[in-house]
Amino acid sequence: MDSYLGSQSPKRLLAAAGVGMGLANGVFTGIETDAAPPLRGAPPEVDRLSVTVITDSYFHFFESSGTFAGAKVQRWQQPATSEPPRRMPQNEWGLSLHVESVRGTESRRVLIDFGYTPETINNNLEMFGVDPSRLDALLLSHGHYDHFGGMVGFLAAHRHKLKSGLPFYMGGEECFCARETGPASAPRNFGVLDRRAIADAKLRVLFADKPSLLVEHGFTTGWIAQTSFERPAQPSRMKVGVGPDGMGCDPVRLPSEKRGSSMLVDDFLHEQASCFHVKGKGLVVMTSCGHRGIVNTVRAAIKVSGVPKVHAILGGFHLMPLSADYANDTARELAKFEPDCLIPMHCSGETFIETAKQALPGKVLRTSTGTRFEFGGSAGS
């Protein structure tokens, strides 16, 4: 697997495939693609990290704010007004997170994933006061529609506000493959990442298949090895090749064992996690769906960073469709990391959440669309 992209740079491979130089129909023209800056040695430490849930499946109006399990939790509240409310945060089957890190006098802001629809992400970004013009990077965790479905509409609404050449991190060419779900006899289209929208927004795509620096403050795990009992659950199917509309993935840029098939069961090799080392606290590990396994993901974060202390684990853990026994095994393994807090989102499932409360008493925090979690600084003091 480490031979991915071989010895050629992504730019050279794009040119060789006719992608980076632009095809005749112009679909790919203007996409700048390169390797993400590699993580070498220990990751940087940040003084403070905040994570705002832009899109998730739930909004709990009466959840309490406060400091819990070492994290400062601020729930969204409707602004005071003399007029009756006409807008509320929207929820959907999808996930999007806004991450802000502070290191000395520097701050960095990253939008991780785009949820399912542009209506939801654009509504919620405005309601939660997130300014797209201040973003330092975008990141796509993996190529599933409930994580990139809102991207085209987000870019259409905000591309003129975004910084020029804004970095867009992703785990490799597999993110661009078209996908389908459901039984093979009656497949359902699960979307394809729109190259034209990325080109029009003049984003700079950075492939982070290896552990990589994330806007000089954090890091990504790169591809996650399967080192535990966990295996990808309910995988989608991945179409190999570029369609007549210019959308899809270039087989030349996939691992060699995947190039000869037109359809593959998804192993989510391209999925990555985003991580930060918070000073005095430890690692904050964020996985948007955790198809590669949440235990595998945390192990990867510890291995590539060399930081043994895990402060927080948050995101979708993709345990909803799995058995209670599997969820219980996962919770027990996560408890061995001794995290200060665990924040299940999106596809984690109520069965796992209840099990995790038993394995990690007092450490499981409920999420809600609009909630801001703050780690480090005065959090937990």
C-alpha positions in Angstrom: 0.0 0.0 0.0 2.9 2.4 0.7 3.7 2.4 -3.0 0.6 4.6 -3.7 1.6 7.4 -6.2 4.9 5.6 -6.6 7.9 7.9 -6.9 6.0 10.4 -9.1 4.6 13.6 -7.7 0.8 14.0 -7.9 1.2 16.9 -10.3 3.3 14.7 -12.7 0.7 11.9 -12.5 -2.1 14.3 -13.2 -0.2 15.6 -16.3 0.5 12.0 -17.5 -3.2 11.1 -17.1 -4.4 14.2 -18.9 -6.1 15.4 -15.8 -4.0 18.2 -14.3 -3.5 19.8 -17.8 -7.2 19.8 -18.5 -9.3 17.5 -20.7 -10.9 18.4 -23.9 -14.2 19.2 -22.2 -12.5 21.4 -19.7 -13.9 19.6 -16.6 -10.6 19.3 -14.8 -8.9 22.5 -16.0 -7.6 24.6 -13.1 -7.4 22.0 -10.4 -4.0 22.3 -8.6 -3.1 19.1 -6.9 -0.1 18.3 -4.7 1.0 16.2 -1.8 0.1 17.6 1.6 3.1 18.7 3.7 4.3 15.6 5.5 4.4 15.2 9.3 8.0 14.8 10.3 8.7 14.2 14.0 6.4 15.4 16.8 3.3 17.3 15.8 3.0 20.9 16.8 1.2 21.8 20.1 -1.7 24.2 20.2 -2.8 26.2 23.3 -6.4 25.8 22.6 -8.8 24.0 20.2 -12.4 24.5 19.6 -14.8 22.3 17.6 -18.2 23.6 16.5 -20.7 21.0 15.2 -22.0 22.7 12.0 -24.2 19.7 10.9 -25.3 16.6 12.7 -28.4 14.5 13.1 -29.6 16.1 16.4 -30.4 19.5 17.9 -31.2 19.5 21.6 -32.7 22.9 22.6 -32.4 22.4 26.4 -28.9 20.8 26.7 -26.8 22.5 29.3 -23.6 24.4 28.7 -20.7 24.2 31.2 -17.5 22.3 31.8 -17.8 18.5 31.6 -15.1 15.8 31.4 -12.3 18.3 30.9 -14.0 20.1 28.0 -15.8 23.4 27.9 -19.2 22.9 26.3 -21.2 25.8 24.8 -24.6 25.0 23.5 -26.1 27.3 20.8 -28.8 29.6 22.0 -31.3 31.5 20.1 -30.4 35.2 20.1 -32.7 37.5 22.1 -35.2 39.3 19.9 -38.6 40.9 20.2 -39.6 39.1 17.0 -40.8 35.4 16.9 -38.1 33.0 15.6 -38.3 32.2 11.9 -35.1 30.2 11.5 -33.5 27.4 13.4 -30.4 25.2 13.0 -31.1 22.4 10.5 -30.2 18.8 11.1 -29.7 16.0 8.6 -27.9 12.7 8.1 -24.5 14.1 7.6 -21.6 15.7 9.4 -19.7 19.0 9.2 -17.3 20.4 11.8 -15.6 23.8 12.1 -12.3 23.6 13.9 -10.4 26.6 15.3 -6.9 26.2 16.9 -4.8 28.8 18.7 -1.0 28.7 19.0 0.5 31.7 20.6 -0.7 34.6 18.6 -1.7 32.5 15.6 -5.1 31.0 14.9 -6.1 28.6 12.2 -9.6 27.6 11.0 -10.6 24.5 9.1 -14.0 23.3 7.8 -14.1 19.5 8.0 -16.7 18.0 5.6 -19.9 19.6 4.2 -22.8 17.5 5.4 -25.5 16.2 3.0 -27.1 19.4 1.6 -26.0 22.9 0.9 -29.2 24.3 2.4 -28.2 22.9 5.8 -24.5 23.9 5.8 -25.1 27.4 4.5 -27.9 28.0 6.9 -26.0 26.7 9.9 -22.7 28.5 9.1 -24.6 31.8 9.1 -26.5 31.0 12.3 -23.4 30.0 14.2 -21.4 33.0 13.0 -18.8 31.1 11.0 -17.2 33.3 8.3 -16.0 31.3 5.3 -13.6 34.1 4.3 -11.5 33.4 7.4 -11.1 29.7 6.7 -7.5 28.5 6.3 -8.3 25.1 4.8 -11.1 22.7 3.8 -10.8 18.9 4.5 -12.9 16.0 3.2 -12.6 13.0 5.4 -13.8 10.5 2.8 -15.8 10.2 -0.4 -19.3 9.6 1.0 -22.2 11.9 0.0 -23.3 12.6 3.6 -19.9 14.3 4.0 -19.5 16.1 0.6 -23.2 16.5 -0.5 -23.2 20.2 0.6 -19.9 21.0 -1.0 -21.1 22.3 -4.4 -23.7 24.6 -2.9 -21.2 25.8 -0.2 -18.6 26.7 -2.9 -21.2 28.3 -5.1 -22.3 30.5 -2.2 -18.9 31.4 -0.8 -16.2 30.8 -3.4 -15.6 34.5 -4.0 -15.1 35.0 -0.2 -12.6 32.1 0.2 -8.9 32.8 0.3 -7.1 32.4 -3.0 -5.7 28.9 -3.5 -7.4 27.6 -0.3 -5.9 24.2 0.6 -8.4 21.3 0.3 -7.1 18.2 2.1 -8.3 14.7 1.1 -7.0 11.1 1.4 -6.3 10.5 -2.3 -7.8 9.9 -5.7 -10.4 7.4 -4.3 -12.3 10.4 -2.9 -13.2 11.2 -6.5 -14.7 7.7 -7.3 -18.4 7.5 -7.9 -20.2 5.4 -5.3 -23.4 3.3 -5.0 -25.2 1.7 -2.1 -27.9 -0.9 -1.6 -28.1 -4.4 -3.1 -26.2 -4.9 -6.3 -29.4 -5.9 -8.0 -31.0 -2.5 -7.2 -28.1 -0.1 -6.7 -28.7 3.5 -5.4 -26.5 6.3 -6.7 -24.5 7.7 -3.8 -22.9 10.6 -5.6 -19.5 11.6 -7.0 -17.3 14.5 -5.9 -17.6 17.4 -8.4 -14.2 18.3 -9.9 -15.7 21.3 -11.8 -16.9 22.9 -8.6 -13.4 22.5 -7.1 -11.8 24.0 -10.1 -14.2 26.9 -10.3 -13.4 27.7 -6.7 -9.7 27.6 -7.4 -9.0 25.3 -4.5 -5.6 23.6 -4.1 -6.2 19.9 -3.5 -3.6 18.3 -1.2 -3.5 14.5 -1.0 -2.9 13.4 2.5 -2.4 9.6 2.0 0.5 9.8 4.4 0.6 11.5 7.9 0.5 15.2 7.0 0.6 18.6 8.7 -2.8 20.3 8.8 -2.5 24.1 8.5 0.7 24.0 10.6 -1.3 23.4 13.8 -2.6 19.9 13.5 -2.1 16.7 11.5 -3.9 14.0 9.6 -3.4 10.3 10.2 -3.0 9.4 6.5 -4.2 5.9 5.6 -5.3 4.0 8.7 -4.0 0.4 9.2 -6.4 -2.2 10.4 -4.7 -3.4 13.6 -7.7 -4.4 15.8 -10.8 -6.6 15.4 -12.6 -3.8 13.5 -13.5 -4.1 9.9 -15.3 -1.7 7.5 -19.1 -2.0 8.1 -21.8 -1.8 5.4 -19.4 -0.7 2.8 -20.5 1.1 -0.3 -19.3 0.1 -3.8 -16.7 2.2 -5.6 -16.7 2.7 -9.4 -13.3 2.8 -10.9 -12.9 5.1 -13.9 -13.9 8.5 -15.3 -17.3 8.9 -16.8 -18.2 10.7 -20.1 -19.0 13.8 -18.0 -15.4 13.8 -16.7 -16.4 12.8 -13.2 -14.9 9.9 -11.3 -11.5 8.6 -10.4 -8.5 7.9 -12.6 -7.4 4.2 -12.3 -3.8 5.2 -12.9 -3.7 7.0 -9.5 -5.2 4.2 -7.5 -3.3 1.4 -5.7 -2.2 -1.1 -8.4 -4.5 -3.9 -7.1 -7.5 -1.7 -7.6 -6.8 -0.6 -11.2 -8.1 -3.6 -13.1 -11.7 -3.6 -11.8 -14.6 -1.4 -12.7 -16.5 -1.9 -9.4 -15.0 -2.6 -6.0 -16.4 -3.1 -2.5 -15.2 0.0 -0.6 -12.5 -0.6 2.0 -12.3 3.2 2.8 -8.5 3.2 2.5 -8.7 6.8 1.6 -10.4 7.8 4.9 -8.4 9.9 7.3 -8.8 11.4 10.7 -7.9 15.0 11.8 -5.9 15.4 15.0 -4.5 18.1 17.2 -2.0 17.9 20.2 -3.4 20.3 22.8 -0.7 21.5 25.3 -1.0 20.0 28.7 -4.0 17.8 27.6 -2.9 15.4 24.8 -4.4 14.3 21.5 -7.8 15.3 20.2 -8.7 12.8 17.5 -11.6 13.6 15.1 -13.0 10.9 12.9 -16.0 11.8 10.7 -17.3 8.3 10.1 -14.5 5.9 11.3 -15.2 3.3 8.6 -11.6 2.0 9.2 -12.5 1.5 12.8 -12.4 4.0 15.7 -9.9 1.9 17.7 -7.7 1.6 14.6 -8.0 5.4 14.1 -6.9 6.3 17.6 -4.0 3.8 17.4 -2.9 5.4 14.1 -3.0 8.9 15.7 -0.8 7.8 18.6 1.6 6.0 16.4 2.2 8.8 13.8 2.4 11.5 16.5 4.3 9.7 19.2 1.9 11.2 21.8 0.5 8.5 24.1 -2.0 10.6 26.0 -5.5 10.9 24.4 -7.5 13.8 25.6 -10.7 13.5 23.5 -12.1 11.3 20.8 -15.0 12.7 18.7 -16.9 12.2 15.5 -18.9 9.5 13.8 -17.8 5.9 14.8 -20.1 4.0 12.4 -21.4 1.6 15.0 -25.1 2.2 14.4 -25.6 -0.8 12.1 -23.5 -3.2 14.2 -24.4 -5.6 17.0 -24.5 -4.8 20.7 -21.5 -7.2 21.2 -19.4 -5.3 18.6 -20.3 -2.0 20.2 -19.4 -3.3 23.6 -16.1 -4.6 22.4 -15.3 -1.2 20.8 -16.2 0.7 24.0 -13.9 -1.6 26.1 -11.0 -1.0 23.7 -11.6 2.7 23.7 -11.6 2.8 27.5 -8.0 1.4 27.4 -6.8 4.7 25.9 -8.1 6.4 29.0 -9.5 9.4 27.2 -10.7 12.4 29.2 -13.8 12.6 27.1 -15.6 10.7 24.3 -18.0 12.6 22.0 -19.9 10.2 19.6 -21.6 11.9 16.7 -23.4 11.1 13.4 -23.3 7.4 12.8 -22.2 6.2 16.2 -25.6 5.0 17.3 -27.6 4.9 20.6 -26.5 1.3 21.4 -22.9 2.3 21.4 -23.5 5.5 23.4 -25.2 3.6 26.2 -22.5 1.0 26.2 -19.8 3.7 26.2 -21.4 5.3 29.2 -20.8 2.1 31.1 -17.2 1.6 29.9 -16.3 5.3 30.4 -18.5 6.6 33.3 -18.7 10.4 33.4 -16.7 10.8 30.2 -19.3 10.5 27.4 -20.6 13.9 26.2 -23.7 14.3 24.1 -23.4 16.3 20.9 -25.9 18.7 19.3 -25.9 20.7 16.1 -24.4 24.1 17.1 -22.5 22.9 20.1 -19.0 24.2 20.6 -16.5 22.0 22.4 -13.3 23.7 23.7 -10.2 21.9 24.7 -7.2 23.4 26.4 -6.7 26.9 27.8 -9.2 27.3 30.7 -11.3 24.3 29.7 -11.6 21.9 32.6 -9.8 24.2 35.1 
